[in-house]
Amino acid sequence: MDAGRMFAIRTGRPVTLGTNGMVSSPHALASAAGVDVLRAGGSAIDAAIATSAVLAVVYPHMTGVGGDAFWLIHDGASGEVKYLNGGGKAAAGATLEALAQRGLQEIPLTGIVPATLTVPGSVASWIAAHEAHGRLPLQRVLASAIGYARDGFPVSARLAGFAAAMRAELAQQQQAAAIFLPGGAPPPAGSRLRNPALATTLQAIAEQGWRGFYQGAVAQEMARFAQEANGFFGAGDFEQQRATWDAPLVGQYRDATIYNTPPPTQGFTVLQMLQLVEPHAPHRMELLGPDRVHLLVQAKQISYHDRDRVLADPAFAAVPIARLLSQQHARERGRLIDMGRALRWDEVPSWGSLAGDTVYVAAVDRDGNAASLIQSLYGVFGSCTVAGATGVLLQNRSAYFSLDPQHPNRLEPGKIPLHTLIASIAKRAGKLWAVLGCMGADGQPQIQLQLYSGLVDHGLDIQEAIEMPRFLSGRFALGEARDTLHIEGRFPPETVRELERRGHLVDRWGAWNELAGHAHGITVDAAHGVFSGGSDPRSDGAAVAY
């Protein structure tokens, strides 16, 4: 037994086991809907769409059809891993000049501006994934989501709490308040919440596919709403929205081949951080000891600095991925790592926020197909704006655009903003081994790093890796130091004290903190044909199998 396993980890849940198919997501009803589709003969991709659609209904504070999505899809027959870009593009009128005319020096987080600067991209990705890998009709795949939107679903304590926290913002718009503040107040936990207008929108998608959302009555209503509210997108912008296929990023960490989503997402940072830490042999460090945490935080500081200088939509800016992921670059940047003291943020200047809300879905089927899907509205309830009579809560992802005309991520028509959304797949010995991801904005790469290190370096199962005490480096709010190290209280006290001695600015969380993100994943034992699923107790999620 290595030193990392000496610390007694008592997980709250056993790992979920199955042999025919499995789904893990941040809401039990959504995971169950995905497995229902698998049982009916659907593929892992069908299951991921079904799960994502239910989450758009029952987890509206974190996701929705008005957001964006990115996929990695593993084809069981060929072993190929493909990337699907469901990022929403900026409207034709979304220019720096238009924002300047409104007197804006930055893009706000709520309201009509962020709601309509970009077109929702997630539905286009559902359709593209289904056309390539679906087995069941969309009507069957979306049936659960339509039913929950039409007939209602039970409000979880988390949803009730977030609705209460965002009450003032939701109350600013009549349509949003009517849905999420029924009777003028946040819905209590255990009550039933309905969104019949969203059920109608989902039904249009089920019947007409891409046209049901990006043309016809739904698109016309969203365009009408934007025009009357002095927003940006119009019918022509919806007609231009398509999801696109491409190759994933690929890296190696010890015996694992790891795939992640390329620009405009920040997926390269996971692979870069793994490159930076591997020479230091974290598998020989204590799992919850100060050396491992210190090392992983330093790798984050370096990688995020690179991200913030160059990451943008590759259709508009040259992103030097080959250089960023080269061994030479890792060696050069790795010289900044000092195991004796913290690498302060100002020594590797950057910017960013950890705040953000997202959902992640992992799905596998008996034929070896797998979907790693990340979807989001960005902020809590996105822009807090519903698109007219569609029931669609619109995202505020456009707030990630820069208004600096010299920055590669500057706002431009047709452009996808920098995305914190990332999804991952991994292989061992050439076989599908892991499907994992998490929510958490800037925290996502850090959480993936901790998961892969726990799995590969310390032999944890997927549930143990997810429930392991977690840390996040960065700030959650303006005014907070950019190199604050937020750390859950289940780390040994001596670890925290040593991190402080090395110069880390430690924010002591309680034993569990939802701000540490919601991670979910599935691992595959190819030799025995067994799936192991993990879900995050920091969410309302479940790994469900059959």
PLY file of the C-alpha trace (Angstrom):
ply
format ascii 1.0
element vertex 546
property float x
property float y
property float z
element edge 545
property int vertex1
property int vertex2
end_header
0.00 0.00 0.00
1.44 3.38 -0.98
1.64 6.36 1.33
-1.41 8.00 -0.23
-3.65 5.07 0.75
-2.60 5.22 4.39
-5.12 8.00 4.97
-8.47 6.40 5.67
-10.96 7.76 3.14
-14.54 7.03 4.13
-16.69 7.65 1.10
-20.31 8.56 1.55
-21.40 6.32 -1.29
-20.13 3.06 -2.76
-19.07 3.08 -6.38
-21.98 2.18 -8.71
-21.41 -0.98 -10.76
-23.04 -2.15 -13.98
-22.44 -4.19 -17.11
-24.94 -3.04 -19.76
-24.86 0.74 -19.60
-24.42 3.63 -17.20
-25.08 7.35 -16.85
-23.72 9.75 -14.24
-24.97 13.32 -13.91
-25.73 15.94 -11.23
-29.42 15.01 -10.86
-30.81 11.55 -10.16
-33.91 12.06 -12.35
-31.71 12.99 -15.30
-29.42 9.98 -14.87
-32.46 7.72 -14.61
-33.88 9.19 -17.83
-30.61 8.43 -19.60
-30.60 4.81 -18.42
-34.25 4.49 -19.48
-33.14 5.40 -23.00
-30.30 2.85 -22.82
-32.76 0.14 -21.76
-34.96 1.04 -24.75
-32.06 0.33 -27.11
-30.57 3.78 -27.33
-26.87 4.50 -27.61
-24.71 6.27 -25.04
-25.15 9.39 -27.15
-28.95 9.07 -27.03
-28.65 8.65 -23.26
-26.47 11.74 -22.92
-28.97 13.85 -24.87
-31.86 12.55 -22.77
-29.95 13.28 -19.56
-28.89 16.73 -20.73
-32.44 17.60 -21.75
-33.85 16.56 -18.37
-31.15 18.60 -16.63
-32.25 21.59 -18.73
-35.64 21.22 -17.02
-34.87 20.10 -13.46
-31.51 21.87 -12.97
-32.27 25.28 -14.54
-29.90 27.17 -12.24
-26.99 25.44 -13.96
-27.97 24.45 -17.48
-30.60 24.78 -20.19
-31.34 24.62 -23.88
-30.39 28.30 -23.98
-26.75 27.46 -23.26
-23.76 25.91 -24.99
-22.34 22.37 -24.99
-19.15 20.55 -25.91
-18.72 16.81 -26.41
-16.13 14.07 -26.66
-17.60 10.92 -28.20
-15.91 7.52 -28.20
-16.95 5.16 -30.99
-17.01 1.64 -29.64
-16.48 -0.02 -33.02
-13.45 1.97 -34.20
-12.05 3.29 -30.92
-12.02 6.79 -32.41
-12.58 9.79 -30.14
-14.26 12.80 -31.78
-14.85 16.35 -30.56
-18.14 18.18 -31.13
-18.23 21.96 -30.72
-21.61 23.27 -29.61
-20.46 26.78 -28.77
-22.93 29.56 -29.56
-21.75 32.26 -31.96
-21.97 35.99 -31.41
-24.77 37.79 -33.25
-24.09 39.82 -36.37
-24.64 43.03 -34.41
-22.43 41.99 -31.48
-19.56 44.40 -32.03
-17.23 46.36 -29.78
-18.74 49.53 -31.22
-22.28 48.45 -30.30
-21.22 47.84 -26.70
-19.39 51.17 -26.57
-22.52 52.96 -27.83
-24.37 51.52 -24.84
-21.72 52.94 -22.54
-20.50 49.50 -21.47
-16.87 48.93 -20.52
-17.51 45.28 -19.75
-20.28 42.83 -20.55
-22.76 42.56 -17.65
-23.61 39.20 -16.11
-27.39 39.46 -16.28
-29.99 41.04 -18.51
-30.66 41.41 -22.21
-27.07 42.12 -23.30
-25.42 38.84 -22.25
-28.66 36.97 -22.99
-28.64 37.86 -26.68
-25.01 38.54 -27.63
-24.56 34.86 -28.52
-26.98 32.28 -29.94
-27.58 29.12 -27.86
-25.43 26.31 -29.23
-26.36 23.25 -27.17
-29.37 22.15 -29.21
-27.34 22.19 -32.44
-24.84 19.86 -30.73
-27.62 17.50 -29.62
-28.84 17.26 -33.20
-25.38 16.71 -34.70
-24.53 14.04 -32.12
-27.87 12.31 -32.66
-27.56 12.34 -36.44
-24.15 10.67 -36.20
-24.68 8.25 -33.31
-28.35 8.11 -32.34
-30.41 4.95 -32.46
-33.79 6.09 -31.15
-36.04 8.85 -32.54
-35.60 12.26 -30.91
-39.21 12.06 -29.73
-38.28 9.06 -27.57
-34.97 10.57 -26.43
-36.61 13.82 -25.27
-39.76 12.27 -23.83
-38.71 12.46 -20.17
-37.62 16.09 -20.44
-40.87 17.05 -22.14
-42.86 15.28 -19.44
-41.03 16.95 -16.55
-41.40 20.40 -18.16
-45.10 19.88 -18.91
-46.23 18.04 -15.76
-43.73 19.38 -13.26
-40.80 18.02 -11.26
-39.92 18.09 -7.56
-37.76 21.05 -6.54
-34.55 20.02 -4.82
-33.19 21.90 -1.83
-30.30 23.12 -3.99
-32.59 24.56 -6.66
-34.73 26.20 -3.98
-31.64 27.73 -2.39
-30.28 29.08 -5.66
-33.67 30.53 -6.61
-33.78 32.30 -3.25
-30.23 33.59 -3.69
-31.04 34.94 -7.18
-34.53 36.19 -6.34
-33.76 39.85 -7.05
-32.22 39.10 -10.45
-35.01 36.73 -11.53
-37.62 39.25 -10.45
-36.23 41.78 -12.96
-37.92 39.99 -15.86
-41.58 39.01 -15.98
-41.09 35.74 -17.86
-38.27 34.55 -15.61
-40.19 35.46 -12.46
-43.32 33.69 -13.68
-41.41 30.40 -14.02
-38.85 30.47 -11.23
-40.65 32.64 -8.67
-44.15 31.15 -8.82
-46.54 33.25 -6.78
-43.82 35.84 -6.41
-41.56 33.71 -4.21
-38.82 31.09 -4.68
-40.30 27.59 -4.89
-39.85 25.65 -1.64
-37.95 22.37 -1.64
-40.29 19.48 -2.32
-42.80 21.57 -4.26
-43.53 20.92 -7.93
-42.28 23.32 -10.60
-43.53 23.46 -14.18
-42.34 25.12 -17.36
-44.99 24.29 -20.00
-43.56 26.75 -22.52
-40.24 24.87 -22.41
-42.15 21.61 -22.94
-43.55 23.11 -26.17
-40.04 24.14 -27.27
-38.64 20.67 -26.53
-41.55 19.12 -28.43
-40.67 21.24 -31.46
-37.08 19.97 -31.28
-38.31 16.38 -30.92
-40.51 16.70 -34.01
-38.37 18.91 -36.25
-34.80 18.49 -35.04
-32.52 21.44 -35.77
-35.30 23.38 -37.52
-37.51 23.07 -34.46
-35.18 25.38 -32.52
-33.25 27.43 -35.07
-36.05 28.09 -37.54
-39.81 28.27 -37.29
-41.88 29.43 -34.35
-39.25 29.02 -31.60
-36.53 30.97 -33.40
-39.02 33.61 -34.49
-40.19 34.12 -30.90
-36.63 34.38 -29.57
-35.77 36.88 -32.31
-38.94 38.88 -31.63
-38.17 38.96 -27.94
-34.61 40.20 -28.55
-35.72 42.91 -30.96
-38.42 44.26 -28.64
-36.07 44.21 -25.63
-33.25 45.99 -27.51
-31.19 42.83 -27.67
-28.78 41.56 -30.29
-29.55 38.23 -31.95
-32.10 37.88 -34.74
-33.57 35.16 -36.94
-30.57 35.27 -39.28
-28.20 34.54 -36.39
-30.16 31.41 -35.47
-30.05 30.14 -39.03
-26.25 30.38 -38.98
-25.79 28.24 -35.85
-24.35 24.77 -36.44
-22.29 22.40 -34.32
-18.99 21.30 -35.84
-16.89 18.14 -35.59
-13.14 18.19 -35.05
-10.30 16.28 -33.44
-9.77 16.32 -29.67
-6.58 17.23 -27.89
-4.54 14.19 -26.81
-1.97 13.89 -24.04
-0.24 11.18 -22.05
-0.01 10.90 -18.27
1.90 7.85 -17.11
-0.03 4.88 -18.58
-3.16 6.86 -19.45
-3.92 8.51 -22.79
-6.12 11.50 -22.04
-8.39 13.33 -24.47
-9.82 16.79 -23.88
-11.73 19.48 -25.71
-9.69 21.96 -27.82
-10.07 25.75 -28.17
-12.21 27.74 -27.66
-12.37 25.60 -24.48
-9.62 25.53 -21.86
-9.08 21.76 -22.19
-5.38 22.14 -23.03
-4.72 23.32 -19.48
-5.50 19.84 -18.10
-2.95 18.21 -20.39
-0.40 20.94 -19.73
-0.79 20.65 -15.96
-0.33 16.88 -16.12
2.86 17.43 -18.13
4.13 19.85 -15.51
3.46 17.59 -12.52
4.53 14.20 -13.91
8.32 14.77 -13.53
7.74 15.39 -9.81
6.23 11.90 -9.32
3.05 12.80 -7.41
2.33 9.07 -7.08
5.11 9.00 -4.49
3.58 11.88 -2.51
0.95 11.57 0.20
-2.49 11.77 -1.34
-3.63 14.49 1.08
-0.19 15.77 1.97
1.16 19.29 1.39
3.65 18.38 -1.36
0.97 17.09 -3.74
-1.38 20.02 -3.19
1.49 22.51 -3.49
2.65 20.94 -6.77
-0.79 20.84 -8.35
-1.50 24.47 -7.41
1.78 25.64 -8.96
1.00 23.79 -12.19
-2.38 25.53 -12.25
-0.82 28.99 -11.86
1.50 28.41 -14.81
-1.06 26.86 -17.14
-3.75 29.45 -16.47
-1.31 32.23 -17.27
-0.79 30.67 -20.70
-4.54 30.24 -21.12
-5.40 33.84 -20.40
-2.84 35.21 -22.84
-3.75 33.16 -25.90
-7.05 31.25 -25.64
-9.79 32.30 -28.08
-11.97 30.96 -30.89
-9.47 29.28 -33.29
-11.60 30.41 -36.23
-10.62 33.99 -35.37
-7.23 33.72 -33.64
-4.19 31.49 -33.90
-3.98 29.48 -30.68
-0.51 27.85 -30.42
-1.69 24.51 -29.04
1.25 22.51 -30.42
3.70 24.77 -28.62
1.66 24.89 -25.42
1.58 21.09 -25.22
5.17 20.50 -26.33
7.71 18.88 -24.01
10.03 21.83 -24.53
7.38 24.28 -23.31
6.66 22.05 -20.30
10.36 22.00 -19.41
10.67 25.75 -19.76
7.57 26.55 -17.76
8.33 23.82 -15.26
11.36 25.76 -14.07
8.96 28.13 -12.32
7.87 25.38 -9.92
9.42 25.76 -6.48
8.52 22.99 -4.02
9.62 25.16 -1.11
7.36 28.15 -1.57
4.12 29.19 -3.24
4.28 30.60 -6.75
2.36 33.80 -6.21
-0.23 34.92 -8.72
1.56 38.18 -9.52
4.64 36.21 -10.51
2.56 34.54 -13.23
0.04 37.29 -14.03
-3.42 36.26 -15.13
-7.09 36.90 -14.55
-10.27 34.93 -14.14
-12.99 33.90 -11.75
-13.95 30.54 -10.28
-17.65 31.40 -10.15
-19.85 29.62 -12.66
-22.42 26.85 -12.98
-22.44 23.93 -15.36
-23.57 20.32 -15.66
-21.55 17.32 -16.79
-22.91 14.05 -18.17
-21.01 10.77 -18.63
-22.70 7.93 -20.50
-21.51 4.52 -21.75
-23.30 1.63 -23.44
-22.68 -2.09 -23.85
-21.10 -1.58 -27.28
-18.28 0.61 -25.94
-19.74 3.90 -27.11
-19.28 6.76 -24.67
-20.32 10.38 -24.40
-18.53 12.99 -22.33
-20.80 16.04 -22.42
-20.46 19.40 -20.71
-23.30 21.94 -20.93
-23.92 25.24 -19.20
-25.67 28.59 -18.90
-22.45 29.91 -17.24
-23.80 31.89 -14.25
-26.55 30.86 -11.84
-29.72 30.89 -13.99
-27.50 32.26 -16.79
-28.56 35.77 -17.72
-31.71 35.41 -15.55
-33.62 36.17 -18.75
-36.21 33.94 -20.46
-36.67 34.29 -24.22
-40.28 35.44 -24.44
-42.87 32.68 -24.64
-40.36 29.89 -25.34
-39.58 29.04 -21.71
-35.89 29.08 -22.69
-33.55 30.53 -20.07
-30.73 32.26 -21.96
-27.07 31.95 -21.03
-24.62 34.71 -20.14
-21.55 33.00 -21.60
-20.83 36.11 -23.69
-19.62 37.78 -20.50
-16.38 35.89 -21.12
-15.67 38.03 -24.21
-13.04 40.70 -23.79
-13.82 44.28 -24.83
-10.10 44.97 -25.29
-9.70 45.38 -29.08
-6.18 43.91 -28.87
-7.13 40.70 -27.02
-7.55 37.50 -29.07
-10.79 36.81 -27.19
-12.32 40.18 -28.08
-15.98 40.35 -29.06
-16.60 39.89 -32.80
-19.69 38.83 -34.81
-19.84 35.09 -35.45
-17.24 34.36 -32.79
-17.50 31.85 -29.93
-16.21 33.25 -26.61
-13.50 31.64 -24.53
-15.14 28.69 -22.79
-14.33 27.24 -19.40
-16.40 24.17 -20.37
-14.28 21.05 -20.85
-14.96 17.31 -21.10
-12.57 14.38 -20.95
-12.16 10.77 -22.00
-9.17 8.51 -21.24
-7.83 5.19 -22.44
-5.49 2.61 -20.98
-3.77 0.01 -23.17
-5.73 1.41 -26.10
-9.11 0.66 -24.49
-11.74 3.07 -23.17
-11.01 3.54 -19.47
-12.53 6.78 -18.14
-15.27 9.29 -19.00
-15.24 12.21 -16.61
-15.84 15.92 -16.13
-17.18 18.51 -13.74
-18.72 21.93 -13.35
-16.89 24.86 -11.80
-15.80 27.43 -14.42
-12.09 28.06 -13.79
-12.16 25.18 -11.33
-12.88 22.57 -14.01
-9.28 21.86 -15.12
-8.13 21.83 -11.50
-10.80 19.29 -10.59
-9.97 17.09 -13.59
-6.31 17.26 -12.55
-7.17 16.11 -9.03
-9.40 13.32 -10.35
-6.82 11.95 -12.78
-4.08 12.14 -10.16
-6.27 10.30 -7.65
-7.18 7.62 -10.19
-3.79 7.12 -11.85
-1.32 8.01 -9.10
-3.14 6.60 -6.08
-5.44 3.92 -7.44
-8.69 5.40 -6.16
-11.96 4.22 -7.64
-14.06 6.85 -9.38
-16.32 7.48 -6.38
-13.36 7.85 -4.02
-11.67 10.24 -6.46
-14.81 12.38 -6.67
-15.41 12.45 -2.91
-11.76 13.09 -2.06
-11.22 16.42 -0.22
-10.83 19.07 -2.90
-9.09 22.38 -3.30
-9.43 25.20 -5.81
-6.91 27.94 -6.43
-8.20 31.33 -7.54
-10.85 33.85 -6.64
-14.60 33.49 -6.45
-15.36 37.20 -6.21
-13.83 40.57 -6.97
-11.66 41.77 -4.11
-10.49 38.27 -3.27
-6.78 37.57 -3.79
-6.16 35.87 -7.12
-3.97 33.23 -5.53
-6.33 32.31 -2.70
-6.22 28.57 -2.02
-9.69 27.37 -1.05
-9.45 23.99 0.66
-12.01 21.62 2.13
-11.73 20.87 5.84
-11.20 17.13 5.42
-7.53 17.74 4.57
-5.31 16.97 7.57
-4.65 20.09 9.69
-0.90 19.59 9.34
-1.24 19.75 5.54
-3.04 23.09 5.71
-0.54 24.52 8.19
2.39 23.51 5.97
0.75 25.07 2.91
0.40 28.32 4.83
4.04 28.08 5.89
5.02 27.85 2.20
3.16 31.08 1.50
-0.28 29.96 0.31
-3.21 32.25 1.15
-5.53 29.60 2.55
-9.30 29.92 2.78
-10.48 27.13 5.07
-13.76 25.66 3.88
-15.92 23.26 5.84
-15.65 19.51 5.36
-17.73 19.74 2.14
-18.32 22.80 -0.01
-20.50 22.97 -3.11
-18.20 25.67 -4.49
-15.64 22.89 -4.93
-17.60 21.79 -7.99
-19.72 18.85 -9.10
-17.71 16.04 -10.68
-19.10 12.88 -12.27
-17.51 10.01 -14.09
-17.45 6.41 -15.22
-14.49 4.05 -15.46
-14.43 0.88 -17.56
-12.81 -2.43 -16.66
-12.30 -3.72 -20.20
-11.09 -7.14 -19.02
-14.32 -7.92 -17.15
-16.78 -5.69 -19.02
-17.76 -3.82 -15.86
-18.59 -0.12 -15.51
-17.89 1.79 -12.29
-19.74 5.06 -11.79
-19.21 7.95 -9.43
-21.35 10.98 -8.65
-20.61 14.03 -6.56
-22.37 14.36 -3.19
-21.85 18.11 -3.61
-24.68 17.87 -6.20
-28.10 16.19 -6.46
-26.57 13.59 -8.74
-26.40 9.85 -9.14
-24.60 7.26 -11.20
-27.26 4.86 -12.50
-26.63 1.57 -14.27
-28.43 -1.53 -15.45
0 1
1 2
2 3
3 4
4 5
5 6
6 7
7 8
8 9
9 10
10 11
11 12
12 13
13 14
14 15
15 16
16 17
17 18
18 19
19 20
20 21
21 22
22 23
23 24
24 25
25 26
26 27
27 28
28 29
29 30
30 31
31 32
32 33
33 34
34 35
35 36
36 37
37 38
38 39
39 40
40 41
41 42
42 43
43 44
44 45
45 46
46 47
47 48
48 49
49 50
50 51
51 52
52 53
53 54
54 55
55 56
56 57
57 58
58 59
59 60
60 61
61 62
62 63
63 64
64 65
65 66
66 67
67 68
68 69
69 70
70 71
71 72
72 73
73 74
74 75
75 76
76 77
77 78
78 79
79 80
80 81
81 82
82 83
83 84
84 85
85 86
86 87
87 88
88 89
89 90
90 91
91 92
92 93
93 94
94 95
95 96
96 97
97 98
98 99
99 100
100 101
101 102
102 103
103 104
104 105
105 106
106 107
107 108
108 109
109 110
110 111
111 112
112 113
113 114
114 115
115 116
116 117
117 118
118 119
119 120
120 121
121 122
122 123
123 124
124 125
125 126
126 127
127 128
128 129
129 130
130 131
131 132
132 133
133 134
134 135
135 136
136 137
137 138
138 139
139 140
140 141
141 142
142 143
143 144
144 145
145 146
146 147
147 148
148 149
149 150
150 151
151 152
152 153
153 154
154 155
155 156
156 157
157 158
158 159
159 160
160 161
161 162
162 163
163 164
164 165
165 166
166 167
167 168
168 169
169 170
170 171
171 172
172 173
173 174
174 175
175 176
176 177
177 178
178 179
179 180
180 181
181 182
182 183
183 184
184 185
185 186
186 187
187 188
188 189
189 190
190 191
191 192
192 193
193 194
194 195
195 196
196 197
197 198
198 199
199 200
200 201
201 202
202 203
203 204
204 205
205 206
206 207
207 208
208 209
209 210
210 211
211 212
212 213
213 214
214 215
215 216
216 217
217 218
218 219
219 220
220 221
221 222
222 223
223 224
224 225
225 226
226 227
227 228
228 229
229 230
230 231
231 232
232 233
233 234
234 235
235 236
236 237
237 238
238 239
239 240
240 241
241 242
242 243
243 244
244 245
245 246
246 247
247 248
248 249
249 250
250 251
251 252
252 253
253 254
254 255
255 256
256 257
257 258
258 259
259 260
260 261
261 262
262 263
263 264
264 265
265 266
266 267
267 268
268 269
269 270
270 271
271 272
272 273
273 274
274 275
275 276
276 277
277 278
278 279
279 280
280 281
281 282
282 283
283 284
284 285
285 286
286 287
287 288
288 289
289 290
290 291
291 292
292 293
293 294
294 295
295 296
296 297
297 298
298 299
299 300
300 301
301 302
302 303
303 304
304 305
305 306
306 307
307 308
308 309
309 310
310 311
311 312
312 313
313 314
314 315
315 316
316 317
317 318
318 319
319 320
320 321
321 322
322 323
323 324
324 325
325 326
326 327
327 328
328 329
329 330
330 331
331 332
332 333
333 334
334 335
335 336
336 337
337 338
338 339
339 340
340 341
341 342
342 343
343 344
344 345
345 346
346 347
347 348
348 349
349 350
350 351
351 352
352 353
353 354
354 355
355 356
356 357
357 358
358 359
359 360
360 361
361 362
362 363
363 364
364 365
365 366
366 367
367 368
368 369
369 370
370 371
371 372
372 373
373 374
374 375
375 376
376 377
377 378
378 379
379 380
380 381
381 382
382 383
383 384
384 385
385 386
386 387
387 388
388 389
389 390
390 391
391 392
392 393
393 394
394 395
395 396
396 397
397 398
398 399
399 400
400 401
401 402
402 403
403 404
404 405
405 406
406 407
407 408
408 409
409 410
410 411
411 412
412 413
413 414
414 415
415 416
416 417
417 418
418 419
419 420
420 421
421 422
422 423
423 424
424 425
425 426
426 427
427 428
428 429
429 430
430 431
431 432
432 433
433 434
434 435
435 436
436 437
437 438
438 439
439 440
440 441
441 442
442 443
443 444
444 445
445 446
446 447
447 448
448 449
449 450
450 451
451 452
452 453
453 454
454 455
455 456
456 457
457 458
458 459
459 460
460 461
461 462
462 463
463 464
464 465
465 466
466 467
467 468
468 469
469 470
470 471
471 472
472 473
473 474
474 475
475 476
476 477
477 478
478 479
479 480
480 481
481 482
482 483
483 484
484 485
485 486
486 487
487 488
488 489
489 490
490 491
491 492
492 493
493 494
494 495
495 496
496 497
497 498
498 499
499 500
500 501
501 502
502 503
503 504
504 505
505 506
506 507
507 508
508 509
509 510
510 511
511 512
512 513
513 514
514 515
515 516
516 517
517 518
518 519
519 520
520 521
521 522
522 523
523 524
524 525
525 526
526 527
527 528
528 529
529 530
530 531
531 532
532 533
533 534
534 535
535 536
536 537
537 538
538 539
539 540
540 541
541 542
542 543
543 544
544 545
